């Protein structure tokens, strides 16, 4: 039986590198040849120039995503709570997180964005987004009242307090935010590590696309 190959770069597909959609490998799904070709045409580059695009040049983009997604999560939670209390708060937070990921995905598809930045974003965003949302959700479900016989929608999001010491209470949402910030820091560190460890594969794939572009294929 003939092995399946990626329709873009020709690499043999397996359970580890296949996207399972469209006959492309994971790398070509993240940065299709059409995207790379548009970038090469828009910003004349050399092979050495591609090799010199250091990881540090992508740090701002990755951290901007981290802050942007955190803001989407919190704003979604606040809007949802305002519309229907604690229950809608977590639902809106989930929807806002997905929307934030989609928006950044579209931004990373712009032809002027360096393909290595796009690959690095994927490698960073996967662990960061999962750690951030689920840590926030666990804290929210643990401290914010979701259901108590009926939907709790009265008061502001800061009206629910948690006892942290004798005679000392703080709004439950502050604790949720603390969990979210802690998760964002941990997720960012793991995301940066995950992105940096895949540099060799990302660069090799980009150079293969560049050679294909030079050959006019």
N, C-alpha and C positions, 0 to 999 in steps of 0.2 A: 504494500500500500504506500503510495507516494506521500511523503511528509508535506504538510501544509506550510506555506511560507507567507511572510508578510507581503501584502500587495504594494507597499511603499518602499521598504528597504530590502526585502528579499531574505531576511533572517528566518531560520526555521522556527515555526511556532510550537510552543509546548504549553503545558499547564501552568508554567511559571511566568512566561512572558507574553502569553496571548491575552488580548483584550476581549476575545470571544464575540466581538461585534465588528462587522465590516472587514474581517480578515486582516486586521492590523495588529502589530505588536503593541505593547503598552507604551513604548517610547513614541511610536508613530501616532498613537491615539492622542497622546499629550501634545506632541508637536508634529502635526501632519506635514508631509513634504511640501504641500502648498503654502503652509505658513512659513516654513524655513526658506522656501524659494522667494517668497515675497520679501522677507527680511534681507536676504542676500542682495536682492535687486534694489531695495530701497536704501540700504546702507552698505556701500561697497566694503567688503571685508576680505581679509586674507586668512589662510589656514593658521598662520601664526597669531593673527589678531583674535581668532576664535580661541586659541589655546591660552591667550593672555587675559581672557575675560575671567578674572579671579572671582572666587566665591565672595570675597568682601564687597564686590560691586553689587551684589544682590541683597545684602543685609538690609538695606533701607526698605526695599520692596517687601521682604518677608516680615519685617517688624511692623510695617504699615498695615499689612494684612492682619497681623495679630491684634493690633489695636482696633482696626476697623471691625473685625468680626466680634470682638468683645463688646464694642459699642452697639452693634446690631443686636446682639443677644440681650443686653441690658435694656435698650430702648424697646425692643419687642416685648420684653417682660412687663415693662412699665405701661406700655400702651394696652396690652392684653388685660392687665389688672384693672386699669381704668375702665375698660369696657365691660368686664364681667367678673372681676375678682380674681382670687388666687388660681382658680382652675384655668381660666383663659390666659392667665399670665404665663404659665409654663407652655401652653400650646402656642401662643404668639412668639414666645422666645425660640421655640423650635423652628417655626416658620421663618422668623427673621434670620436665624442662623443659616438656614438653607438658602435664603435670598442673598445673604451676604456672600456665601460661597459662590453662588451663581454669578453675581455681579463681578466678583474678582476673576472668576473663570473667563468671563467675556473680555475683561480688560487685558488679561494675559494672552488673549488670542489676537490682539491688535498686531498688525504686521510689523510695526516698529519696535515691538518688545523683543528683546534678545531671547532666542530659543532656550539658552541655558537658564535664563531667569524663569521662564515658564516651567522647565523641568524641575528646577530647584523649588519653585512654589508648590508644585504637586507633592514633592517629597516632604516639604515642610508642613503643608496644609493638612495632610492626612492625619498624622498623629496629633497635631495641635488642635484641630477642630474637634476630634473625638474626645480628647482629654478635657478640653474646655467645656463643651456642652454637657457631657455626662457628669462631670464633677459639679457644675453649676446646678444641674437638675437634681442630683442627689442631695445637695445642700438645701435646695428649694423645697423638695418634697419632705425633707427631714424637719425643717423649721417652719416653713410657711403652711398654714392650715389650708388644705385643699378641699376636703369634704368633711363636714361634721353634721351629719344628718341632712344638711342642705348646703347649697353652694354659699360659701362665705364671700360676700361682695361688699360688706359695709366698711366704711372708713378708708383711710389712705393705705398705701402699701407699707407705711411705717407704723401702722396702728397695732400690729401684732408684735409682741415683745417676748423675749426669752430671758429667763433668769440665769445669769452667769456667775453670780455670787450672792451671798445673803443680802437682801434688800437692794440688789443691783440688777437692773434689766437693761437690755438694749433692743432696738428694733431687730426683728428676725432677719429682715432684708439686709441689714448691715453684715450680719454673719454670712449670709448667702454671697454677698459681694466679696467678702474676704476669701471665701472658698474659691470664688471665680477668679480673683486676682492671683491667688496661689496656684490654681490650676493653669492659668495663662502663663505664668512664669515657668512652671514645670514643663508644660506643653511646648513652649517656645524653645526651651533648652533641648528637649528631645527632638523637636522638629528640625532645629539647626543641625543636630548630630545626624539625624536621618538623611538630611539633604547633603551634608558634606561627605558622608561615606559613599554616596553614589555618584560622585563627581566623575570618576573614571569612565563609568558606563555611559553617563550622559554626554560627556565630551566625545567619546568614541562614536556614538550614534549621530551626533551633530556633524562630525567630520565626514561620516559616510554620506550624509545628506548633502554636504557641501561639495564633495567629489562628484556626486550624481548631478548636482546642479551645474558644475563646471562642464560636465560631459554633455549637457543640454538634453538630459533625459526627462 
